[in-house]
């Protein structure tokens, strides 16, 4: 399922004409070209661009003062804090998992490898609502560990640990899915050379593997972070919506919206939209750098 | 089996594979198994009653119907957008290329309230559609709009790399053999693109069926009319009907796993057809 989000290398360079426009056999008549271009760009503008612009326009509808007030509201700040905490825990956990899984899968042969990759992909194909539900079934009051947790006065569901768990689940495959194909393509000759020369496992990983996978790793981290901070459905199920305690930023947006505080809801939403724009910016930059790195490697080999 | 064991030069196999399997089981497999175990507490007749209740069936029809329609719309317009991004040069192309991924990066709740604001009666789009008798927000059509938004990048991003790799020689050969441009597209380009297009369609559909955040704001959530299946799970949970919620989740999970298998098959087909790794 990660097929659509994986790192793209070497997007066509566009200096003036594309290589398809330069040849008579691969270009359309101007009328057809403008029809396709016009339709595609109109579709893009209506379905992607306008929703993005609307967030900022609605946020500033009542002026900057209302905007600022919404952002420094104690409930908004506590939601921001919880969002940062959830991402700060989920990210390193899935980073360690992603690297370990990619090492085992890319550097070694074993039976059931394809099945394992499919299992790692599972969280992508599960509805976010079900991602929340499964932890309610395990840790909720009526769940497997519910009575034991209540006895020991521990709370997971409708509390911060549940939110962290749900966030870990929905971002589970991102880094692993990015690293597995990358490390498979790179083979294991360089690592084997390092081991022959006397490096131990950690040294080999740190000095040989890591420099090779740094762009893919960064790419996975960005995607994980964006999803972790923006997750709504899964977190909504396990949160319990306690203001100032178990609300993340997306849940805070929902509460404000349902209370008809539209300007405030869009003000908080604009923070998340900014995060999305920064994510896309860094992502494009990483793609650019990774394409260059690959270009340099192929230059060096020829 | 001892004879089949090969010498492993690199260290860390047992550690990393062990960690991978342990973490995968704790976070994903065991909690997911809870859904099936909880459902097994129901008798078959009870299960059937829950998952075929009229309100639930109405939600399947809406979720599946709108997801199929949204994926089809995205297949057509996503192909056009990918085509424009690969084949034509125009100002702002790099920016648009980067923004195609917006639905991946924008939190679903933000997309949800923004689309609702656009299509509400007095919204930027709604005020023009309302006099024409077209209501989008709080109607099934609103669900469709949200699902189109969420699914678009899946089609563009699966088709785009295949289009970029396409050899111009193929089209030149077709043209020199006397093919019209449309014939070249229909008989040369489309067969190469088709597996990727189908994969993008399936990915967009799979995402749409499970989507929650961007849909619930614009859907209006009217029983029998504009309730999606994931919302039915939430509704059951809010009534503390855990077995009911789990039964519906089981139906959705089985569908998701089937789709995952189909998508894996489609990706293998794309790889075979185009010689790409993924």
Interface residues (C-beta under 8 A of the other chain):
Chain A: X1 X3 X4 X5 X6 X8 X10 X11 X12 X14 X16 X17 X18 X19 X20 X21 X23 X24 X25 X26 X27 X28 X29 X32 X33 X36 X37 X39 X40 X41 X43 X44 X46 X47 X48 X49 X50 X51 X52 X54 X55 X58 X96 X97 X100 X101 X103 X104 X105 X107 X108 X109 X110 X116 X118 X119 X120 X121 X122 X123 X125 X126 X127 X128 X129 X130 X133 X134 X135 X136 X137 X138 X140 X142 X143 X144 X165 X168 X169 X172 X181 X185 X188 X191 X192 X195 X196 X200 X201 X204 X205 X223 X226 X229 X230 X231 X232 X233 X236 X237 X249 X250 X251 X253 X254 X257 X262 X265 X266 X269 X272 X273 X275 X276 X277 X279 X280 X281 X283 X284
Chain B: X6 X8 X9 X10 X11 X12 X13 X15 X16 X17 X19 X20 X21 X23 X24 X27 X28 X29 X30 X31 X32 X34 X35 X38 X77 X80 X81 X83 X84 X86 X87 X88 X89 X90 X93 X94 X96 X97 X98 X99 X100 X101 X102 X103 X104 X105 X106 X107 X108 X109 X110 X111 X113 X114 X115 X117 X118 X124 X125 X145 X148 X149 X152 X153 X154 X157 X158 X160 X161 X164 X168 X171 X172 X174 X175 X176 X181 X184 X199 X200 X203 X206 X209 X210 X211 X212 X213 X217 X230 X231 X233 X234 X237 X242 X245 X246 X249 X252 X253 X256 X257 X259 X260 X263 X264 X267 X277 X278
